[in-house]
């Protein structure tokens, strides 16, 4: 019997976020809004998702802040 499964973190782009000053790189830019979740898939079909978060990500350095 052959069983194919996967486990990992996925991100889905939701569009532009707010204009913020990044606490890490100190640049003021338009941030991107992202939904991040953990996922288990079986034969390339998502079976379960958990730990859903909505984040905003800095466009310069990639720092993420939970919204």
ABEGO torsion letter per residue (X at the ends): XBBBBBBEBBBBBAEBBBBBBBAAAGBBBBBBBBBBBBBBBBGGBBABBBGBBBBBBBAAAGBBBBX
